[in-house]
Amino acid sequence: MCNPKPSSFPSPTKSHPKAVVPSPDDQVQEDLHRWPTLNEALAEIKATGRISCPTAITGLLLYSRAMISMIFLGYLGEMELAGGSLSIGFANITGYSLISGLAMGMEPICGQAYGAKKWKLLGLTLQRTVLLLLSTSIPISFMWLNMKRILLWSGQDQEIASVAQTFITFSIPDLFLLSLLHPLRIYLRTQSITLPLTYCSAISVLLHVPLNFLLVVHLKMGIAGVATAMVLTNLNLILFLSSFVYFSGAHKASWVPPSVDCIKGWSSLLSLAVPTCVSVCLEWWWYEFMIMLCGLLVNPKATIASVGILIQTTSLVYVFPSSLSLGVSTRVGNELGANNPGKARVCMIVSLFCAVGLGLAAMIFTTLMRHHWGRFFTNDHEILELTSLVLPIVGLCELGNCPQTTGCGVLRGSARPTIGANINLGSFYLVGMPVAILLGFVAKMGFAGLWLGLLAAQASCAGLMLFVLCRTDWSVQVERAKELTNTSTTTTTTTSCSIASDSNSKLPTFTNSDANMNKNIHACLEEIVITGGDEVHNISSHETDPLIISTTKHTD
């Protein structure tokens, strides 16, 4: 009776509707087209805050270090302050912006590799980036050695150029130290290790003050002492961070002994590092061009002094959206690497709302402080008047700059720096620069007109960034993350190890019978594939060479 024989005649049956169970793919698609819930938003704010808040504190500490150096330059005299400022501006354009931009190319690789739990790729990318930056620092150092000739050729004062040459000559070791420091910071941050960096930065900044007193005041090294103190402070920070990494064991999972693998697989790194560097440099260089344009106005002395105050102000305010951008880049990279497109999208949405909040706060701050902020730097009436006139415009710029900076973080985390570079190029130099020249010189608006040009650049940049982010297909970005973190398989052979290669396979193979003959053969190989019957078992994987292969899909 339990299984009756089917009747030859059809019998009427009642149809019962079946419960439709959504498939996992349908759930993923639903997550990619809805707004995050309040709990999801709060959880994301908490996760991003764990990275961004310590990073912001670190940024403020490093900002205070720069201010300490400027104070000691001012203590030495007007000539040393002018020469040091000129040297720092030259170093920013030709060196620091390049090193910082190239280093950020490792951010999407490390972030996505950490999310995908491909630990060895973290260590390899760190080593490759250090080698890239060290090799870049060599030609930059030769340029710095000849800075005086360049400055004299561009019409700078002989005495100021000589002082600037002294400062930048003693700063050359800083290039090589930053080639280690920048990758190390990114390596830790992409693993959400940020508090140790904050503690180490605090200690190094505390030591920066006595170092300046010792070298500048006691040993009377002058402007060379200020530059040397900056170098030693970065050296201290590297030593503190390296000690933390070693003694805490943070490197153990991702440690790869230095080998020839470090000089292979650079295509992925360079394809990300170069556009990231271009994007960073285009934005950095804008402010240097602003200083040059101010020198062409009616009262260049007052306008250049005022733009110096305003750049210091924007540098201080920029610490917060920059820290949010770095946190978002890490979060997006981790979630894409972990195959969580929905969470990556939630991170983007929440971070953009936080960025708008930061922009509003910056606008309110600059507007309310417009008559008081300049007095922290000078008592000159003309400079104070120019500064108070432009500070509200700076606040409006930050209203666009904060979402734009955060959007750049999303693009870096999803390994799309080329889009960011194109947006910066179009916004700053095809929109902002013409508007600044038109308003500042043609419309006779002067100093305010130049900053309205920056406002136009930030507005167009933020608009384009939001357009790109809203059209992002996060399922595609997950597939790109798989391709980015995919690694080519290499083998290490010794005289005691021999591998039989199948002509129809790109992977080395080793048969079960041979495995019984040599049980220790797996210690000689980085990748062993055991073939038995119809099954292929991947015994171990060693991430060595990240490739972007557009024609092959990879599955976890």
N, C-alpha and C positions, 0 to 999 in steps of 0.2 A: 504494500500500500504506500510505502514511502516513495517508490519510484514507479508509478503506474505506467503501463505501456501506452504510448501515444495512440489516440483514436484515429481511425481513418477519416472521420468526419470532423470538420472544424467545429469547435464549440465556442460559444461567445465568451469572451474574457473581458475583464475590467482592466482598463489601463490606469496605472498609477503614475503620477508624475514623479520623475526621479530628481533627487536633490542634486543640483549642479554644484560641484566642488571646484572652486577656482584652482587652476593650475599654478605652479610656482612662477611660471613666466608671466601669467596674467597679473599675479600679485606684484611682481617687479615692475611691470608696466604701469600699474596703478600707483605705485610709490613714486614713479618718475613724473607723474602728472598731477600731484596734489600738493597742497600746502602742508608744511610740517605742523604737527600738533604742538600744543604748549609744552607738554612734557619732553617731546623731541627737541624743541627749541632750547629749553632750559638745559637739557643734557648736553647739547652741542655747545652752548655757551660755556658750560663748565669744562668740557673737554678742550675747547680752543683756549679758554682762559688759563688752563694749566700750562700751556706753552707760551701764550702771548704775554701774560702778566710778568713772569720772570724775565722774558725777553725785553719788555718795556723798561723794567728796572735796570737791566744791563745797558740798554741804550742810553738811559739817563746818566748812568755812571760814566760811560764813555764820552758822553757830551760834556760832563763836568771835567773830565780829563783834558779835553780840547780847550775848555775855558781856562783851566789852570795854566796851560801852556801859553795862551794868549795873554794872560795876566803877567807872566814872567817876561814875555816879549815886551809888553808895555813898560815893565819895570826897567828894562835895559835902555829904553829911549825910543824916540819917534822913528829914527832911522832903522833900528832893529825890528820895530813893530811893522814898518812898511815893508822891509825886506823879507821878514818872516811870513807876512800875509801874502806877498807876491809869490813866494816860494811854495806856500801851501796851495795856493790857487793853481800854480803850474803842476804841482804834484797830483792834485785832484784830477786835472784834465788828462794828463799823460800817463799816470801810474795807478793811483788808488782806485779810480773808477774802472779801469781795465781789470785789475786783480779782483775787485769785488764782483764785477759782472761775470767774469769767467768762472769764478768759484761757484756762483749760484747755478751754473749749469748742472752741477751734481745733485741739486736739490730734488728734482723729480725722480731721478734714478734711485737715489737713496730712500726717498719717501715711499715710492711704490715697491721697492725691494723689501723694505721693512714690513709693509702691509702684506706682501706675498710670502713673508718669512723666508726670503732668500738671503740669509745672513752674509754669506761669503761675498755676495755682490756689493754689499756695503763697504767691506774692507778694500776690495779691489778698486771701487770707484774713488774711495779716499786716496789711495796711492796714486791712481792715475791723475786725479785733480792736482795733487801736490806736485807731481812731475810737470804737468801742464803749466802751473803757475810759476814754478821755479825757472822753467825754460823761457817763459814770457818776461820774467823779471830781469834777465840778462840784457836784452836790448834796451829795456827801459832804463836800466842803470847807466848805460853808455849815453843815453840821451840826457839824463840828469847831470852827468859829468860835463856836458857841453851846454848846460842851460844858459850860462852867461852870454855865450855867443848868440843864442837864439833871442834872448831878451834885448841885447844891444841891436841886433838886426831889426827887431820890431819897434825900436825907438825908445826903449826904457832908459832911465837915468843910469849913468855909469856906476855911481856909488851904491844905489839901491840894488842894482844887478849884482854887484860884488858881494854884498851882504846876503842876498838871496842865494847866491851860489854856495856860500859857506854853509847855510842852513840845509840846503838840499843834498849837499855832498855827505854831510853827517847823517842824513836821513836814508841813505841808500840801503843800509842793512835792514831797514824797516820793510822794504819790498820783499825780501826773502823770509822775514819773520811772518809777514802777513800771508805769504804763500803757504805757510803751515797753519797759521791761526784760523783763517777763513774756512778752509776745508774741515778742520777739526770742530769748529763751532757748528757747521752744517751737519756734520756726521752725528754729533750728539743731539742736535735739535730734531732731526728727522726721526730719532728714536724717542722723542719727547723727554729728553734729558736736558733740562734747562736751568734748574736751580743751582747745580754745581757751577755752571758758567757765571751765574749772578754772583755767587760767593767769591769765586776766583777774581772776577772783575772788581768787586768791592775791595778786596785786599790789594790788588795791583794799583788801583786808583789811590788808595790810602798811602801806598809807598811812593806814588808819583810826586806828591808834595815834598817830602824830604829829599828825594832824588834831585828835584829842581833846586832846592836850597843848597844842597851839597855841590852840585855842578856849576850852578849859575852864581850863587852868592859866595860860597866858601872858596871853591876852586877858581872862581872868576873865569870860567870858560866862555862866557858871553852867549851869543846866539848859538854857538856850537853846543853849549851845555843844554839848552832847551831841546834841541834836536836829539841829542844823545839820551836825555831823560825820556823822551817819547819812545825811542828804540828800546831802552831798558825796561820800560813799563810793559811793552808788548812781549818782550822776552820773558818777564816775570809771569805774565798771563799764560804764555805757552807752557812754561814749566809747571805752573799750578794745574792747568788743565790736563797735561800729559800725566802728571802724578796721579790725579784723580782717576783717569782712564785706566792706568796700570794697576793701582792698588784696589780699585773697586771691582775690577774684572769686567768692566763694561765692554772691553774689546774682545773677550774670549770667544763669543759666538761668531763674530764676524772677522776674526783675525785670519789673514792669509799671509804666509811668509813671502817676502819680496822675491819675485821671480820674473821671467820674461813675460808672464801674463800681464804685468803692469804696462808694458809698452804695446799691448795688443788691445783690440776692441775700443779704439779711440773714436771711431766713427759716430757712435751714439752720443758719447760725451761732447764731442765737438759740435754735433748738430744741435745740441741744446745750449752749450756754453756760449757759442758765438752770437746767436740772436739774443740771448739773455744779456750778454755784455753790451751789445748794440743798444738794447732797450734802456739799460742802466745809464750808459754814457750819454745817450741823447737827452735824458732828463737832467743829469748832472751838468752837462755842458750848457744847457739853456741859461742857468744862473750865471755862469761865467760870461756868456754873451751879453746878459743883462748889464753886467758891470762895464763891459766894453761900450755898450750903447749909452750908458749913463755918462761916460767920459766925453760924449759928443753933445751933451746938453749945455744949456747956457751957463749953469753954475756947477761944473763937474765935481768940484771938491765936496760940496754939500751933498750932492746926489749920490756920489760914490760912498760917502760915509753913511748916508741914510740906507742905501741898499745893503751895505755891510750889516747894519743893525737888523734889517728886515730878513736877510738871509739867515742870520743867527736865530731869529724868531721862528722862521719856517723850519729850520733844522730842529729846534726844540719841539715844536708841535708835531713834526713829521715822525718823531720817535713812536708815537702811539699808533697811527695807521700803519707804519712800517712793521711794528711788532705784530699787529693784527694780521697783516699780510703774510708774515713769516709763519705765524701759527696756522693760518688757513691753508697755506701751501703744504705744510706738513700733514694736516688733517686730510685734505683732499687726496694727496698722494698716498697716504696710508690706506684710505678707504677704497680707492681705485685698485691699489695693489691687492687688497683683501677681497676683491670682487663684490664690493658693496656700492653700486652706482647710486642707489637711493640715498644712502647716508652722505655720499659726496655731494649730491645735489642739495640736501638739507644744510650741509655745512656752507655751501655757497650762499643760499638764501639768508640764513641767519647772520652770516658774517657781513653781507651787504647792508642789512638793517643796522647792525652794530656800527658799520662804517659811516652811515648817514648820521647816527647819533654822535659819533666822534666829530664829524664835520660841523654839526650844529654847535657842539660845545666849543670847538675852535673858533667858529665865527663869533659866538657870544663873547668869548675871552678877548679876542683881538679888538672887537668893537668897544667893549667896556674899558679896556686898558689903553686905548689909543692915545690918550693924553698923558699917561703915566709911564708907559713901558720904556719909551726912549730915554727917560731920565736915569735909568739903570746904566746907561752907556755913555751919555754925554749931557752937557748943560748948554750946548750951542743952540741958540733960539731957532736958527734957520733949519738946522738938521731936525730938531724936534718938530717943527711945523711940517716938514716934508713927511716925517715918519707918521705923525698923527693923521695926515691926509690919506696915506696909502694903507694903513693898517686895516681899515674896514674892507678894502679890496682884497687884501691878503686873506681875511676871514672868508670872503666869498670864494676865493680860490681853493681854500681848504675844504669847503663844502663839496667841491667837485673832486679835489685831490684824494680825499679819504676813500670814497667808493672806487675811484680809479686805481689807487694803490692796492686796495683789497682785491679788485678784479685781476690785477697783475699777479697776485699771489695764487688765485684760482688757476690762471693760465699756466703758471710755473708748475703747480702741483699736478696738473693734467698734461704736462710736457708739451705745451703749445707756446713757447716763448716767441716764436716768429710772429705770431699774431700781435703780441704785445709790442714788439719792436716796430711793426708796421703802423700800429695805432699811434705810438709815441712820435714816430717820424711825421706822420700826416698831421697830427694835432699840434705839435710844438713848432714845427718848421714850415708847414704848408698853411697853417691857420694862425697860430699864435704869433710867429715872427712877422708876417706881413701886417697883421692887425697892430702889433706893437709899434712898428715903424710908421704905419699910416697915422695912428692916433698920436704917437709921441712927437713926430717931426712934421708930418704934413698938416695934421689938424692942430698943431701947436699946443697939445695938451701936456707936453713935457713928461715929467717923471710919472705922473698918474697914468698917462697914456701907455707907457711901457708896461705897467702892471695890469692894465686892462687887457693888454695883449696876452699876458699870462692867464688871465681869467678866461679869455676866449679859448686858449689852448686847453685848459683844464676842463671846461664845459664840454668841448667837442670830444676830448679824450674819455671823459666819464660816459658820455652818450654812446660812443662807439663801443666802449667796453661792455656796457649793459646790454647793448644789442647782441654782441657776440655771445655773452653768457646766457642770455635768454634763449638763444637758438642752439645751445649745446645739446647734443645727443649723448647722454651719459652712458648708454649701453655701448656706443662706439668707443667712448673713452676707456671703458673697462677692457675692451679688446685691445686697444692701443697699449694699455698698461701691461697686458700679458705679453705683447710683442716686445715691449721695451725691456722687460725684466727677463725675457727668455735668454737663455745662455747657451752658447755653443759648447759642445762637449769635447774636452781635450783629454789626451792620455799622456801619462808620464811613464816612459819605459826605461828600464835599467837592463844591465847585462844579464840579470837573473830572471827577467820577466819577458815573455814573448806572447804576442796577441795575434790571433787569427782574425782577419778582417773579411767580412762578407762583401762581395763586390756590389751587391744590390742594396747595401745599407750604409748609411753615413756614420753609424755608431759602431765602435769596436765590439766584437762579440767574443764570448768565452764559453765553451761548452761545459756541460755538467761533468763529463768524463775527465776533461782536463782539470776541472776544479778539484776532483778527488785526488788527482796526482799532485797538486800543489795547493794546499789549504791556505797558504799565506799570500797567494797571488793578489788578493784584493787590497793588500797593503801597498802594492806597487802601482795600483791603478787609481786614477781619479774618477773613472766611470766604468762600471762593469755591468754588462747586460747578459744575463744567463738565459739561454734559449733551451727550452725543453718542450717537445711536442709542438703545440700551437700557441703556447703561452710565452709571453716575454715579460720578465719581471725586472723592473728598474731597482737595483739594489742600493745605489747611492748616487747622489748628484753633487757636483762641486761647481758652483757658479763661477764662471771665469770671464765670459765675453758677451756683454749685453748687445744684442742685435735688434734692429728694427726690420722685420721682414714682412713686407706688406702682402706677400702672396701666400703666406702660410698662416693658418689659424692654429693657436695652441690652446690646449685645454689643461686645466689643473688636474 
